[in-house]
């Protein structure tokens, strides 16, 4: 694909950038509200404490904000057109790998 300045660009790189998969969505702690899948009328408030990109997918480490007890969770962020549209549980077979990546990041603090 040719850009407007006659530079050759990779179509895959263009799609990754357009879809927001070339870098983490959140560069600083961010609060988000997520609907409870078991109770659609109930929402939970979370602080995104870390966001990483792995194999062109967004992963979020979050802390529950609206409850007394500490509840941390890791999820995959589903991105469309550069915006977070929903979160999904991390697949069981890749959970350990993603947890390890987050652990290395947190160990640096």
N, C-alpha and C positions, 0 to 999 in steps of 0.2 A: 504494500500500500504506500502511496506517495502522500506526503503532507503538503500543506499549502506552500511550504518553502522548499519544495523539491527534495526533501530528505526522505529516505526510505525508512519506514517504521514497521515494526512487527505488528501484525494484526492481533496476535495474542497479547502483546504488551498494551496495545491500544484498548482492547476489551478489558484487561485487568484494571487499567487506570479509570476507564469510563465507569466500570462497575464498583470502583472503590476497593479493589482487592490488591492493590500494590503497596499499601501501607495500612497500619491500624486506623480504624475509624476515629478512635478517641485518643488524643495525645496527652490528655490530663484527666484526672478523676472526673467522672460525669455521673449524674443521677438519671436513672431511667425508670419508667413504670411499666410493669409487665402484667398482663392478664393471667390469672390462675386458670390453667387449662381444665381443671376439675370443677371450677366454679366461675363461669364467665362474667359474673357480676362482681367478682372480687379481684382486686389488683394488689400487687406488691411493689414496694419501692426498693430499688437497689442502687448501690453505688458501684460503678464499674471501676475497680481498683487497678486493673491491668487488662490490656487488649493486645493480642498478638496475631500476626498473620502466619499461617502455616499451610503450605501447598495451596496457595490462592484461596484460603478460607479464613474467616475471622473467628477468633476464639476470645471469649471474655471471662475474666475472673471477677466475680461480683460479691458484694457483701449486702445482706438484707438490712435496710435502713429503718423500716417501720415496725420492727419487733425488738423486744428487749434482748433476747438471746442472740448470740453471734451465729449467724448462718451464712456460711460461705458456699458458693457454688461456681462451677465452671460450665459454660455452655458454648455452643457454636452460634454465632450471630449470622443470620441470613440477610444478605445485602442485595438490594436491587437499586440500580441507578445511583450507587454511591450512598445510599441511606439504609440504616438498619430497619428491617421490616418485621422481624420476629426472631426469637431465639429457639433453639432446639437442644435437647440433651446431646452430649457427645457420645458417639457410638462406643459401645463397650470395648471393642477391639482396639480402639485408638486412645482410650481414656488415659492409660498409663503414660503414653508418649506425650500427650498434651500436658498432663499433670507434671511431668518431669521438666518440660520447658518452662512452665510457670514457676516451678520450684527454683530453677536456676536463676530466673529473673528476680524473684523475691530474695534469694540469697545475696544478691548484689547490694541490697539496701541495708 
